[in-house]
């Protein structure tokens, strides 16, 4: 009893005798003196490099992993909300500080939680050394499938991993089958264009053992039809897979240029899969020194140009006056252009492609790209980055479902397909009602990694707990454009005004995009956590107006209300 009287501030987890956890002292802290809403990174004595994050919500101080489980960003830089939601400053991953659980993509692993308390004039945590060092815990997905429920997921991307993991985390015990035509398990596709990683084992999110332990069947095959009446999926190999619930997550198909030479000549590449990266790197060769033409000043095009810029001559061809002008505006697009130009990348903007011309040495290979103004760009290889179309070929002749004009599938807020109970569409193929600022329920299709994974989590929640209302989220994406770009929001109805804060000439800025006086999207570089804070303000209907921002208001100084309004 005497010892108990000396222990204060115990978090929600209980101390248990006989477990493997040890007691560790927090360096330089004599009391749990955090204020409500405060977070603080602290060092753990006795563990080299060991750190935890303390965060106080109400009267309770929580101790948890100090780094985001996505790419390792320090969570001390993140945004803590009044209800205890912690958002990473880099890519928008969100965690519940009371449980450590993931609330929003792109993180898959939850944070580890540790008991924290005062004792004898010091502060201690209790946990396993290995877990403290790992700065994460593995989700509990082990399961032996049982019952009559069968979920089939078509596709192997971000939405798929979000859905299948969330199904098991939320207690779904039925069968789960993933059918994917890609020669790999779900992986971090963002690293294909940003870093050109060709080894699938380095970027697959989970091992085959993980899927096996969760009783998730992985099938390498291509779907050619769905019988919605019989509730069955058929594949090119002749197999059929019955389902009680179906998740369509087939992603996007990169567009090809319908111009002379582009289909006939080799060394012209699309980029969507690991084999695509392997082919590109094979054409570049170890010695490099190649002339590379990137057609399209899109995010994919710009990222690939940046990744190939070392020891190659890279030229980007774009139709706009500045890269990404349609999304970001010319003023911000020129910042990206200047950044990547410093890495040696050249640009041909406001240019149109006429044809791909054969090499003089090998008529079967591309040798140059001819522009409509007569400019000829030497090309040992060409990479096309001109967008994607929804990969719904297997549904185009299906009278039971009506596709949108772009080939996408209309859904409700829970990503359930209209007219098809128990069928969900997520990711690049989904057109859904957007309720963020300026959205007003407008139907939109968003090709972002985070959106797909969050949609997968939403579909899983509806399947596992049908009575739970769909959770709305603010879209977030990021890009490697010579520096790290963060972006939140969406512009389904366009934008007509822009406020720039910071030092744009140094590529250190926050760009606020407005429709009227309402901020509908925010982009930033080197100004963390402006993007994450803006996303939380958007969720709560408390984002400053464009006119307020123009007068100098900083989003970092604006309070976060408790109520969620989207």
N, C-alpha and C positions, 0 to 999 in steps of 0.2 A: 504493500500500500504506500510505503514511503517513496518508492521509486515512481509509482504511478503519479504521485502528486507533483513530481518534478518534470513530468512529460506533458508538454503543451502543444497545441496546434496540430494534432494528428489529422492527417487528411482522410478522405472517405474510405481508403483501404484500411483493413484491420491488421494488426500485428498477430502473427500466428507462430506458435512454437513448432519446432520440428521441420521447418522448411529450409531451403538452401540459401536463403537470403542472409546477407551480413549487414552489420551496422557500419556506416561510413560517415565520418564527420565532414561537414561543409566548411571549407576554408574561409577564414576571416569573417564568419557570421556568428554573432553571439545571441541573436534573437530573430524570430520571424517578424520582422518589422515592416513588411511590405504594406503599402496602402492599397485599398480596393482598386482593382483595375491595373495594378502595376505588375510588370514581369521583370525578372532579373536572372541573368545567366550566372551561375556560381560554379566554382571548382570543387571537386570531390577529392579529399585527402586520401592518399594511399592508392590512387589509380592514376597512372601516368596519362595525361590528356583527358582524364575523366571530368565531364561537366554535366550538369543538369540545369533545367530551366525551372525557376519558381514563378508561379503566377497566383495572384490573389483575386478571387471572385467572391464578393460578399464577405463573410467572416472566415472563409476557408482558404488556406494556402495550399496549393497543389505543387507537386514536384513531378517532373516528366522529362523525357528525352529533350536534349537541347537543340537538336538539328532536325530539319524536315527530312522525312523518310523518302522523298522523291529524289532530289539531287543534293541533299545535304546542306541546304541553306541554314544559317543560324536563325533560329526562331525568335531570338531576342530582337531581331529586326522586323518581325511581323506585326500584325495588327490584332489586338485582343479586344473582344467585344464585351458588353456588359453581361451577357448571358453565358460567357465562357467559351466562345468560339475563337480559335487562334488561326489566323490566316497567314501563310508563308508569304514573304515579300517578293519572292522570285517568280513563282508560277501559279500562285493562287490556291495551293493545297490547303485544306482546312481540317482542323482537328478539334475535338471536344476535350477541353482541358480536364474535365471531371473524370472521363473514362480513357482518354487517349485515342478514342476511335476516330477514324477518318470520316469527315462529313462531306467533303468535296474533293474531286480529282485535282491533280493527277497522282497524288500519293496512293499507294496500295497498302503499305504496311502502316499499322497504327503506331502511335507513340507508346513507349513504355511508361508506366506510372510507378512512382515510388512513395512509400510512406515517409512523411517528413514531420519532425517534431523537435521541440526544444528539450534539452536535458543538461543540467549542471552548467548553465551559462553558455551553452553551445547549441548548434543546430545539427541534426543528424538526418540521414535518409537510411532506409533499409531496402536493399535490393541485391541482385546478383551482379558481380563484377562484370561478367560477360555481357549482360544486358545493358549495363550502364555504358560500356565501351561501344556496343553496337548502336546505341541511340535509337532503338526501335524494338518492337516485339512482332512476332509473326502472328498473323490472323489465325484464328481457330476455325479451320475449314474441314478438318477430318470428318469423314462421313461414310457410312455404308448405305448406299441408295436403297430406298424401300418404298413401298406403296405404288399406286397407279399413276401418279403424276409423272409426266415426261416433258421436259423442256428441251427443245432443239434450238440451237443458235446457228444461224447461217452467217459465216464470216469469221475472221480471226484477228481483228484489230483492237483498237482501244475500247470501243463499246463492248466488245465481247468479254475482255478480261474484267472490265468493270461490272458487267452483268453476272458472270458466273461466280466470281468471288463474292459479290454482295448476296447472291442467292444462298450460298452456304453460310455466310456470316449471319444472315437473318433467319436461319433455321429451316430453310427449305431442304427436305429430305428425299425428294423424288429424283428420278434420273435426269442427268444433264448430258447433252451431246453437242459438241462443237463440230461443225462441218466447214472446213476451210480449204480453199484451193491453193493457199500459199504453202511453200515447202518448209514451214517452220511453225513453232508455237507462237501465240501472240507476243509481239515484241514492241520495243520502243521505236516506233516508226519515225519519230522526230529526228532520231540520230542518223537516219539514212541520208537525208538532205543536208543536215547541219554538220555532220562529221564524216559522212561517207564510210560508215563502219560496215564491213563486208562479212564479218564473222557473226553469224546469227546467235551463237552461244553467248556472245558478249552483251547482247541486247534483248534476249528473250526474258520476259518478266518473271516467268516461273518455269521450273524444270518439269519434265514429264512425271517425275516422282510426285511432285506437288499435285498435279491433276489426278494422278492415280489415288493418292491419299484422300482426295476430296470426292472420289467417285465421279469424276468428270471425264467422259469419253471424248477423245480427240480423234477426229476422222479426217484424213487427207483425201479430199475428193471435191468435185465441183457439182454444185446443185444445178439441175437443168429444169426443174419444175416443182411447183407446190400445188397440192390438191387441198384447197381450203375446206371443202365439204367433207372429205374423208379424213382430214387432218393428217396429211402424210407429205413428206419431202422426198423427192426422187433425185438421184445423182447420176452422173454420166457413166459411172461404173455399173449401173443397173441395180443399185441398192435402194431400199426404201426405209424411211425412218418415221415412225408414227410419233405424234406429239399431242399433248394436251394444251401446251402453251408454246408459242413460236416467237422467237426474236430474230428479226431481219436486221443483220448488221454487216451487210456485204460491201460497204465502203464505196470508194470511187474508182473510176477507170480513167487514167490519164488520157488527155486528148492528143490526137496525132494531127499534124498539119496536112491538110488535103491539097498539097501543092506538088508540082513536079519534082521528082527526085527523092522526096522524103520517105516514100515507101519502097522505092526501088533500091536505094543505096544503103550499104551497111555503115556501121559506126555512127548511126543516128539513134539516140537512146531516149526512152522515157524513164522516169524514176518513181517507183512505187514499192518495189520489193528488194529483198537481199540480192537475188540474181541480177536485178538491174544495176545495183551498186557494183557487184562483181564484174559485170560487163563493162561498165564505165571505167573502173580502175584498170581492167585488163587492156582497154584501148589506150589509156594514158601511159601505162607501162611504168616500170620502176625508175627508168631514166628520166621520165617526164619530158619537159621541153616541148610540149605539144601545143598546137593552136586549137583552142577550144572555143566554140561558139555556143552561147546559151540563148535560145530563142524564148523570150518571155521574161519581163522584169517583174515577175510575181515573187511571192515569198520563197517558193521552191527554187525558182530560177536564181534569185539573189543569193540564197543560202548555198546552192551548189557552186555558183561563181566564186563566192568567198572561200569555200572549202577547197576548190581547185586552183586558187590563185598562186599558190607557192610553186615556183619553178615552171609554170606554164603561162602561155599568153592567152588570157581569157577575155572574150568580148561578149557583152550582154546586148541583145537587140530587143528594144521595147517600142511599142506604139505610142506610149504616153510621153508627155514632155519631161516627166521625172518618174523614176521607179515607184510603183505602188501608188501612183497619183490618184487613182479612182477611190482607193480606200483611205489613204493618208493625206492626200492633197500634195500639190507640187512643192510647197515650202518644206514640209517634213520629208517628202520623198527625196529631195535634193540633199538633205542631211545624210540619208542612207547612201546615196550615190557617192558623195564625197568620202564617206567612211571607207567604202569598199574600193574606191579608186586609190586610196592610200596603200592598199594591198596589191596594186598593179592592175586591177580590173579596168578594162576600157568599156565605154558605153556608146551605142548607136541608138539614140532616142528619137522619137517621132519618126520611126523607120518602119517600113513594111517589107516583109520577105517576099521575094519573087519565086525562088527555086533553090534546090540543093544541086550543086554541080559535082560531077565525078572527079576523082583524083587523076592526075596525068599518069601517075605510076601504076594505079590499079583502078580500072574503070568501074569495079564493083563497089568501091568505097567512096565516101564523100571526100571531096577535096576543097570545097569552098561553099559559102552561102552567098547567093546573089540577092541584093536588095533591089527594090523597085526603082530606086534612084540611080541604079547602075553600079553602086559600090559592091565590090567583091571582097568578102572576108575569108581569108585562108582558114581551113577547118580540117584538122585531123580527126576530130570527132565533134558531134553536135548533141546537145542535151536540150530536150523540149520541156519547158515549164510554162505551159499555157493553160493550166487548169485541169479540172477533172469533171466527169459526168457521173451521176449516180449509177452504181453497178447493179442495175435491176434487169439485165437482159433476160434472166430466167423467169421474169414476170410479164414481159411485154405482150405476149400472146395469151395471157390468162384473163378470161372474161370475168372472173370472180373479183378482180381488183382493178381499180382505175388509177393509173399513174398520172402524176402531174405532167405538164408540158415538158419539163426538163428531165422527166424520167424518175422523179422522186416520189415519195409516198406520203400522203397527208395523214397526220396523226393528231390526237388531242394532247392536252397538257401532260398526260401521263405517258406519252409516246405510244399509245395504243392506236392501231390503225382504224380509221373510220369504217364502220360497218363490219368489223371483224373482232369480236370479243376474244380476248386472250392472245391476240397477235400484235406484236410491237415492232416498230421500226425505229432504229437509232443511228446516229452518226451521219455520214455524208448523204445517205439516202432519205433522211427524214425531213419533212417540211412541217414545222410545228408552230403553234401560237406563241409569240414572244411577248412577255409582259414587263421587260425591263424599260428604263426611261425611253420615251418616244416610241415604244412598241405598240401599246394599246391592243395587244392580242393579234397583231399583224402576223400573217403566216410568213415564215422565213426558213431558210435552209442554211446551216452554218457548218463549214468544213474545218472545225477546230478539234484538236485532240482532246482537250478538256471537255468540250461539249459532248462528244461521243461517249466518253467514259462516264460523265455525270448522267447522261441519258440512259446508259446501261444500268447504272445504279438505281435510277428511277424506275425502270421497267422491272428490275429485280424486286424492288420494294413493293410494287403493285402485285406481283405474282406471289411473293411470300406473305404479304399482309394486305389483302385487297381493300380493307376498310381504311387504310392510311391515305390521306390526301397527297397528291403529287407535290414534290418539293421543287419550287422554282429556284433558278440559279442565274447568276450573271455570267455570260460567256467570257472566258479568259483565254488568251493565247500568248505565245512568245516566239521570238525569232532571233537568229544569230546573224546580224547585219553589220559586222565589223565591231559592234558592241551589242549588248543584250537589250532587245526591245521587249517591253511588257505592254499588254493591251487588254482592256476590259470594255464590256458593253457591246453594242451592235447598232448598225444603222440601216435597218430594213426600209425606212422611209427617207434615207439619205441624210446629209448634213449640209448646213448652209453657212456656218461660221466657225471660226477657229481662234482659240486663245492659246498662245505659247508662253509658258513660264520657264525660267531658268536661263541657261546660256546655250541657245541652239547652235551657235557657231563653234562650240566645244562639244557638241553632241551630248549635252547634258540638259535635258529638257523634260517638261510635261506638256503634252498637247491635249487640249480639251475641245472636243468636237460637239457643236451645238446644232440643234434643230430649233430655230427660234432662240429662246433664251434657256432652253433645257439642254443640259449636257447629256449626250446619248452615248458617248464613248470617250475613253481616255487612253493615250499612249504615252509611254515614258521611257527614257534612257538615263541611267545613272542617277536616278532620283527616288530610289526605294525608300519607304513603301508607298509612294504616291498611288501606284496602280491598285495595290491591294486595299488601301484605305478607300479609294474611290469606289471599288466594287462593293465594299460593305456599305458605304453611304448610299449607293444606288439601290441596294436591297432594302434599305430603310426609308427611302424617299427623302433623304436629307442631303443630297448632293447640292453644293452651291450652284447658283445659276451662272450662266456665262458672263453676265454683267458683273456679278460679284467677283468672279475670278479675274475679270479684266481690271478691276479696281485693286487687285493684289491679294484677295483672300487665298489662304493656303488650305488645302483639304486636310493637311496634317493637323491643323488647329481646330477643325470642326468636330464637335462631339458626335458620338454614335448613340442614337436613341435605342431603346430596348425593342421597340416594335418593328417587325418585318412587314413591309408594305408591297412587295411584288408578289 
